[in-house]
Amino acid sequence: MSPRLWLAFALLPVANSLFGYALFPIFWWLGGQGSARLVDPASGALAIGILSGVLALLVTICGGIPVLFWLRRRGPITLQQTLAAGVLLGNTPLAAYGFASLVFALMHLLAGTLSEHLAPPTGLVLATVRVVLLGSVLGLASALVVWTLGIRNTALVR
């Protein structure tokens, strides 16, 4: 693989940290807290930025690089394939978290220790939509970084 592609992969955690930091106000507003005031909004944005960067590092190592090798074996890599992989990989942390939450909820249900003070279903659905939207946007942005810096105008697309 070319040094350009390795550079693109190396920049993904930094780029995702910046994207997460910049998207925090929208994420906060979509959560219904648009009228609520944070004591320190910069700390919330910083937390989302750091979390986005750490997750990007894990997803890049465990998913992005293997998917690129797989796509390369199948033939030329297209922008559409790269964007689709970005959306799917951007949502893998949510899928892992959802699966783990389901396992723990089932364990508590079987043990009879499930809390009666759970969030209402509409709140859970809206929170899920919000996180899927964030994962999709971060995944698309990451895919565009990889495409622009590492794939476009190289032998990988021919």
RADA-V156281 format. One record per residue. N is the residue number from 1. RES is the residue in three letters. SS is DSSP state (H for helix, E for strand, - for the rest). PSI is psi in whole degrees, -180 to 180 (NA if undefined). Layout:
BEGIN
n | res | ss | psi
N | RES | SS | PSI
N | RES | SS | PSI
END
This chain:
BEGIN
n | res | ss | psi
1 | MET | - | 154
2 | SER | - | 156
3 | PRO | H | -31
4 | ARG | H | -41
5 | LEU | H | -42
6 | TRP | H | -37
7 | LEU | H | -43
8 | ALA | H | -45
9 | PHE | H | -38
10 | ALA | H | -30
11 | LEU | H | -13
12 | LEU | H | -46
13 | PRO | H | -40
14 | VAL | H | -46
15 | ALA | H | -42
16 | ASN | H | -35
17 | SER | H | -45
18 | LEU | H | -42
19 | PHE | H | -46
20 | GLY | H | -41
21 | TYR | H | -44
22 | ALA | H | -32
23 | LEU | H | -9
24 | PHE | H | -44
25 | PRO | H | -38
26 | ILE | H | -43
27 | PHE | H | -41
28 | TRP | H | -44
29 | TRP | H | -42
30 | LEU | H | -24
31 | GLY | H | 1
32 | GLY | H | 6
33 | GLN | H | 19
34 | GLY | - | -35
35 | SER | - | -19
36 | ALA | - | 146
37 | ARG | - | 132
38 | LEU | - | 148
39 | VAL | - | -44
40 | ASP | - | 90
41 | PRO | H | -27
42 | ALA | H | -33
43 | SER | H | -35
44 | GLY | H | -44
45 | ALA | H | -39
46 | LEU | H | -41
47 | ALA | H | -45
48 | ILE | H | -38
49 | GLY | H | -46
50 | ILE | H | -44
51 | LEU | H | -42
52 | SER | H | -41
53 | GLY | H | -43
54 | VAL | H | -45
55 | LEU | H | -36
56 | ALA | H | -39
57 | LEU | H | -48
58 | LEU | H | -45
59 | VAL | H | -36
60 | THR | H | -47
61 | ILE | H | -46
62 | CYS | H | -21
63 | GLY | H | -48
64 | GLY | H | -50
65 | ILE | H | -47
66 | PRO | H | -39
67 | VAL | H | -39
68 | LEU | H | -44
69 | PHE | H | -40
70 | TRP | H | -45
71 | LEU | H | -38
72 | ARG | H | -37
73 | ARG | H | -27
74 | ARG | H | -11
75 | GLY | - | -162
76 | PRO | - | 144
77 | ILE | - | 128
78 | THR | - | 163
79 | LEU | H | -39
80 | GLN | H | -42
81 | GLN | H | -41
82 | THR | H | -44
83 | LEU | H | -41
84 | ALA | H | -43
85 | ALA | H | -38
86 | GLY | H | -44
87 | VAL | H | -45
88 | LEU | H | -46
89 | LEU | H | -30
90 | GLY | H | -23
91 | ASN | - | 0
92 | THR | H | -36
93 | PRO | H | -38
94 | LEU | H | -42
95 | ALA | H | -42
96 | ALA | H | -43
97 | TYR | H | -42
98 | GLY | H | -42
99 | PHE | H | -45
100 | ALA | H | -41
101 | SER | H | -40
102 | LEU | H | -43
103 | VAL | H | -47
104 | PHE | H | -37
105 | ALA | H | -41
106 | LEU | H | -38
107 | MET | H | -43
108 | HIS | H | -36
109 | LEU | H | -44
110 | LEU | H | -33
111 | ALA | H | -10
112 | GLY | - | 22
113 | THR | - | 19
114 | LEU | - | 130
115 | SER | - | 145
116 | GLU | - | -5
117 | HIS | - | 46
118 | LEU | - | 161
119 | ALA | - | 150
120 | PRO | - | 152
121 | PRO | H | -38
122 | THR | H | -38
123 | GLY | H | -39
124 | LEU | H | -41
125 | VAL | H | -46
126 | LEU | H | -39
127 | ALA | H | -39
128 | THR | H | -45
129 | VAL | H | -42
130 | ARG | H | -44
131 | VAL | H | -36
132 | VAL | H | -41
133 | LEU | H | -45
134 | LEU | H | -46
135 | GLY | H | -39
136 | SER | H | -43
137 | VAL | H | -45
138 | LEU | H | -38
139 | GLY | H | -43
140 | LEU | H | -44
141 | ALA | H | -41
142 | SER | H | -43
143 | ALA | H | -39
144 | LEU | H | -37
145 | VAL | H | -47
146 | VAL | H | -43
147 | TRP | H | -49
148 | THR | H | -46
149 | LEU | H | -32
150 | GLY | H | -22
151 | ILE | H | -45
152 | ARG | - | 139
153 | ASN | - | 35
154 | THR | - | 179
155 | ALA | H | -14
156 | LEU | H | -22
157 | VAL | H | -6
158 | ARG | - | NA
END
